[in-house]
Amino acid sequence: MANKVLMTGATGYIASQLLSTFQEDYEMVLVDVKNENREGERVDGVEIANLIDTDRSKYAGLFEGVDAVVHLGHKRRSGEPLDHFFDENDNVTMAYNVLRCAYDAGVPRIAIASSNHAADWYEHNLIHARKMESLDPYKLPLSDNFYGWAKATYEHLGFLFANGLGGFSDDSGREVHTSNLASGRKMGVVMVRIGAPRELELATYEGAPDNYKRDLGAYISPRDITQLFQKAIEAPDIENEHGVPWQVVYGISNNTRAFWSLASARDVLGYEPQDDSEVKYRKDIQSFLIDGNVAGGRVGLG
């Protein structure tokens, strides 16, 4: 069981859903670029560090003696969609720096906030057109935006560290020994493709029933996302069928309208989601979709 946990992005939105439980259960090292949350409230105990900085000596010491890392840190993108590459490339650098610091410090397990957007091409082009019923998290991640591209890149980076880097290979497959790394150990990595981690306020969906139906399938409650990240850092054995301790799981509740598979989260991590958007929002579903005579199908396509 993890005793000491480092959490990046500790003043962010996802962290706000995890922190109360994590602070009860673990000794926490909190890391972010600021010590205030979205509401301007101070979060006590935050270590200020810019994890995009490639000089890892400035913050690598924070990872020493840590049993698990939860990486939630993220730089917001700005500008035109075709320019989002630059901010998201910074996020890829941050993910590498966190993985590298954890690996060098001997941390046994890291859970990283990926996103459903890592594979949202399937959703936009196949799932809602009913050409695919459910997406397995091990399908080749294909996205149609740079945010999703970055998350998919996190997942591949995580695989490299989980596979063991002491005998790293070059692009020809020749083994290249990297003695400055931690002796080729396999660091456990769990990538959590978070769905919709927010309350589904009906007023925000006015005139957009398709978006509401989609988010009913993607919803994850605060207690379920907290459980999932705890399972991600505590599950005793996360090796895949090839002996690599690397897993990709979807982060959603036990939703009736789910269109992403929870098989890996349930079978490998022991995740047991408690909530179902169909039950939680049944009154809103009745008034908005049923009484509103909205067309059937996932997004009104029948």
C-alpha positions as CSV (number, residue, x, y, z in Angstrom):
1,M,0.0,0.0,0.0
2,A,1.2,3.5,-0.8
3,N,2.0,5.7,2.2
4,K,3.5,8.8,0.7
5,V,2.0,10.2,-2.5
6,L,3.2,13.1,-4.7
7,M,0.4,14.9,-6.6
8,T,1.1,17.4,-9.4
9,G,-1.5,19.9,-10.4
10,A,-2.5,20.0,-6.8
11,T,-4.5,23.2,-6.9
12,G,-6.4,22.1,-10.1
13,Y,-9.9,21.0,-10.7
14,I,-9.4,17.2,-10.6
15,A,-7.2,17.5,-7.6
16,S,-10.0,19.3,-5.8
17,Q,-12.1,16.1,-6.1
18,L,-9.3,13.8,-4.8
19,L,-7.5,15.8,-2.1
20,S,-9.8,15.4,0.9
21,T,-9.7,11.6,0.7
22,F,-6.0,11.4,-0.3
23,Q,-5.0,13.7,2.6
24,E,-6.8,11.4,5.0
25,D,-5.2,8.2,3.6
26,Y,-1.7,9.3,2.7
27,E,1.2,11.6,3.5
28,M,1.0,14.0,0.6
29,V,3.5,16.0,-1.4
30,L,1.6,18.6,-3.3
31,V,3.2,20.3,-6.4
32,D,1.9,23.0,-8.6
33,V,2.9,26.4,-10.2
34,K,0.7,28.2,-7.7
35,N,-0.8,27.7,-4.3
36,E,-4.3,28.9,-5.0
37,N,-7.2,27.0,-6.5
38,R,-9.7,28.2,-9.2
39,E,-11.7,30.0,-6.5
40,G,-8.7,31.9,-5.3
41,E,-8.5,29.9,-2.1
42,R,-5.1,29.0,-0.7
43,V,-4.2,25.3,-0.8
44,D,-1.8,24.6,2.1
45,G,1.4,22.8,1.7
46,V,1.9,23.2,-2.0
47,E,5.5,23.1,-3.3
48,I,5.9,25.6,-6.1
49,A,7.6,24.0,-9.1
50,N,7.5,24.4,-12.9
51,L,7.6,20.9,-14.1
52,I,8.0,22.0,-17.7
53,D,11.5,23.2,-16.9
54,T,14.0,20.7,-18.3
55,D,16.4,21.4,-15.4
56,R,14.9,18.6,-13.3
57,S,17.4,19.3,-10.5
58,K,15.2,22.1,-9.4
59,Y,12.4,19.7,-8.3
60,A,13.7,16.1,-8.6
61,G,14.2,16.0,-4.8
62,L,10.5,16.2,-4.3
63,F,10.2,12.7,-5.7
64,E,12.6,11.1,-3.2
65,G,11.0,8.6,-0.8
66,V,7.6,8.7,-2.6
67,D,5.6,5.5,-3.0
68,A,3.3,6.7,-5.8
69,V,2.8,9.7,-8.0
70,V,-0.5,11.1,-9.3
71,H,0.2,13.4,-12.2
72,L,-2.6,15.9,-12.8
73,G,-0.6,18.9,-13.9
74,H,-1.5,20.5,-17.2
75,K,-0.8,23.8,-19.0
76,R,-3.8,25.4,-20.5
77,R,-3.7,25.9,-24.3
78,S,-4.4,29.2,-26.0
79,G,-4.7,30.6,-29.5
80,E,-6.0,29.0,-32.6
81,P,-6.5,25.2,-32.7
82,L,-3.6,24.7,-35.1
83,D,-1.4,26.5,-32.6
84,H,-2.4,24.3,-29.7
85,F,0.5,22.1,-30.6
86,F,3.0,24.4,-28.8
87,D,1.2,24.4,-25.4
88,E,0.4,20.7,-25.7
89,N,4.0,19.9,-26.5
90,D,4.9,21.6,-23.2
91,N,2.5,19.3,-21.5
92,V,4.3,16.3,-23.2
93,T,7.6,17.7,-21.8
94,M,6.0,18.0,-18.4
95,A,4.8,14.4,-18.5
96,Y,8.3,13.2,-19.5
97,N,9.9,15.2,-16.6
98,V,7.4,13.7,-14.1
99,L,8.0,10.2,-15.4
100,R,11.7,10.6,-15.5
101,C,11.9,12.1,-11.9
102,A,9.7,9.3,-10.6
103,Y,11.8,6.7,-12.4
104,D,15.1,8.0,-11.3
105,A,13.8,8.3,-7.7
106,G,12.7,4.6,-7.7
107,V,9.0,5.4,-7.4
108,P,7.2,2.1,-8.0
109,R,3.9,3.4,-9.4
110,I,2.6,6.4,-11.2
111,A,-1.0,7.2,-12.3
112,I,-1.4,9.9,-15.0
113,A,-4.4,11.8,-16.0
114,S,-4.9,11.0,-19.6
115,S,-8.3,11.8,-21.3
116,N,-11.0,10.3,-23.4
117,H,-9.8,12.7,-26.1
118,A,-6.7,10.5,-26.6
119,A,-9.0,8.3,-28.8
120,D,-11.9,10.7,-29.5
121,W,-11.7,10.2,-33.3
122,Y,-13.6,6.9,-32.7
123,E,-16.3,8.7,-30.7
124,H,-16.8,11.4,-33.2
125,N,-16.7,9.2,-36.3
126,L,-17.8,5.7,-35.2
127,I,-19.4,5.5,-31.8
128,H,-22.2,8.0,-32.2
129,A,-22.9,6.8,-35.8
130,R,-23.4,3.3,-34.2
131,K,-20.6,1.9,-36.3
132,M,-18.9,0.9,-33.0
133,E,-20.7,0.1,-29.8
134,S,-17.9,0.4,-27.2
135,L,-14.3,1.4,-27.4
136,D,-11.6,-0.7,-25.8
137,P,-8.9,1.4,-24.2
138,Y,-6.2,-0.6,-26.0
139,K,-7.5,0.3,-29.5
140,L,-4.8,2.5,-31.2
141,P,-5.3,6.0,-29.8
142,L,-6.4,8.3,-32.5
143,S,-7.5,11.9,-31.8
144,D,-8.6,14.8,-34.0
145,N,-7.1,17.6,-31.9
146,F,-3.8,18.4,-30.2
147,Y,-5.1,18.0,-26.7
148,G,-5.9,14.4,-27.5
149,W,-2.6,13.9,-29.4
150,A,-0.7,15.0,-26.2
151,K,-2.7,12.6,-24.0
152,A,-2.0,9.7,-26.4
153,T,1.7,10.7,-26.3
154,Y,1.6,10.5,-22.5
155,E,0.3,7.0,-22.8
156,H,3.2,5.9,-25.1
157,L,5.7,7.7,-22.8
158,G,4.3,5.7,-19.9
159,F,4.7,2.5,-21.8
160,L,8.4,3.2,-22.4
161,F,9.0,3.7,-18.6
162,A,6.9,0.7,-17.7
163,N,8.8,-1.5,-20.2
164,G,12.1,-0.8,-18.4
165,L,14.8,1.7,-19.6
166,G,18.0,0.2,-18.4
167,G,18.3,-1.7,-21.7
168,F,16.7,1.0,-23.9
169,S,16.7,0.4,-27.6
170,D,17.4,2.8,-30.5
171,D,15.0,3.0,-33.5
172,S,16.8,0.0,-35.1
173,G,16.0,-2.2,-32.2
174,R,19.6,-2.3,-31.0
175,E,19.9,-2.2,-27.2
176,V,21.5,0.9,-25.8
177,H,22.5,0.7,-22.2
178,T,21.7,3.8,-20.2
179,S,23.6,3.4,-16.9
180,N,22.5,6.7,-15.5
181,L,18.9,5.4,-15.2
182,A,17.5,3.1,-12.6
183,S,19.0,-0.3,-13.7
184,G,16.3,-1.2,-16.2
185,R,13.5,-1.6,-13.6
186,K,9.9,-1.6,-14.8
187,M,7.9,1.3,-13.2
188,G,4.2,0.6,-12.9
189,V,2.2,3.1,-15.0
190,V,-1.6,3.5,-15.1
191,M,-3.1,6.0,-17.6
192,V,-6.6,7.2,-16.6
193,R,-8.6,8.4,-19.6
194,I,-10.9,10.7,-17.7
195,G,-14.4,11.2,-19.1
196,A,-16.7,14.0,-17.8
197,P,-15.7,14.8,-14.2
198,R,-18.3,17.4,-13.5
199,E,-21.9,17.9,-12.5
200,L,-24.2,17.8,-15.5
201,E,-26.1,21.0,-15.0
202,L,-29.2,20.9,-17.3
203,A,-29.1,24.7,-17.9
204,T,-25.8,24.3,-19.7
205,Y,-27.3,21.9,-22.3
206,E,-30.2,24.1,-23.4
207,G,-30.9,23.3,-27.1
208,A,-28.2,20.6,-27.1
209,P,-29.7,17.3,-26.1
210,D,-27.1,15.4,-28.1
211,N,-24.3,16.8,-25.9
212,Y,-26.3,15.9,-22.8
213,K,-26.8,12.3,-23.9
214,R,-23.1,12.1,-24.6
215,D,-22.1,13.4,-21.2
216,L,-24.4,11.0,-19.5
217,G,-22.3,8.2,-20.9
218,A,-19.0,10.0,-20.0
219,Y,-19.9,11.1,-16.5
220,I,-17.7,10.3,-13.5
221,S,-18.6,11.3,-10.0
222,P,-16.1,12.7,-7.4
223,R,-16.2,9.5,-5.3
224,D,-15.7,7.3,-8.3
225,I,-12.8,9.3,-9.7
226,T,-11.2,9.3,-6.3
227,Q,-11.6,5.5,-6.0
228,L,-10.2,5.0,-9.5
229,F,-7.0,6.9,-8.8
230,Q,-6.6,5.2,-5.5
231,K,-7.0,1.8,-7.2
232,A,-4.5,2.9,-9.8
233,I,-1.7,3.5,-7.3
234,E,-2.6,0.6,-5.0
235,A,-3.5,-2.4,-7.2
236,P,-0.8,-5.0,-6.4
237,D,-0.3,-6.3,-9.9
238,I,-0.9,-4.3,-13.1
239,E,1.2,-6.3,-15.6
240,N,-0.4,-6.8,-18.9
241,E,-0.4,-10.1,-20.8
242,H,3.2,-9.3,-21.9
243,G,4.5,-8.7,-18.5
244,V,4.6,-4.9,-18.8
245,P,3.2,-3.1,-15.8
246,W,1.2,-0.6,-17.9
247,Q,-2.5,-0.2,-18.1
248,V,-4.9,2.2,-19.8
249,V,-8.3,2.6,-18.2
250,Y,-11.3,4.7,-18.8
251,G,-12.5,7.0,-16.0
252,I,-16.2,6.9,-16.0
253,S,-18.9,5.9,-13.5
254,N,-21.1,2.8,-13.8
255,N,-23.2,4.6,-16.4
256,T,-26.1,2.9,-18.3
257,R,-25.2,5.0,-21.3
258,A,-21.4,4.2,-21.3
259,F,-19.7,3.8,-24.6
260,W,-16.2,3.2,-23.3
261,S,-15.2,-0.1,-21.8
262,L,-14.4,-0.4,-18.1
263,A,-13.0,-3.9,-18.5
264,S,-9.4,-3.1,-17.7
265,A,-10.3,-0.8,-14.8
266,R,-12.5,-3.5,-13.3
267,D,-10.4,-6.6,-14.0
268,V,-6.9,-5.2,-13.4
269,L,-7.4,-2.5,-10.8
270,G,-10.5,-3.8,-9.0
271,Y,-12.5,-0.6,-9.7
272,E,-16.1,-0.8,-8.5
273,P,-17.8,2.5,-9.5
274,Q,-20.7,3.4,-7.3
275,D,-22.7,5.9,-9.4
276,D,-24.7,5.8,-12.6
277,S,-25.7,9.0,-14.4
278,E,-29.0,7.4,-15.4
279,V,-30.0,7.2,-11.8
280,K,-28.4,10.4,-10.5
281,Y,-29.9,12.5,-13.2
282,R,-33.2,10.6,-13.7
283,K,-35.4,13.6,-13.1
284,D,-33.5,15.8,-15.6
285,I,-33.5,12.9,-18.1
286,Q,-37.3,12.7,-17.8
287,S,-37.9,16.4,-18.2
288,F,-35.3,17.1,-20.9
289,L,-35.2,14.0,-23.0
290,I,-38.4,12.0,-22.5
291,D,-40.9,14.8,-21.9
292,G,-39.0,16.9,-24.5
293,N,-39.6,14.1,-27.0
294,V,-35.9,14.0,-28.0
295,A,-35.0,11.6,-30.8
296,G,-33.5,8.2,-29.8
297,G,-29.9,7.1,-30.3
298,R,-26.7,8.2,-28.6
299,V,-26.8,11.6,-30.3
300,G,-30.1,11.6,-32.0
301,L,-29.1,9.5,-35.0
302,G,-31.5,6.7,-34.2
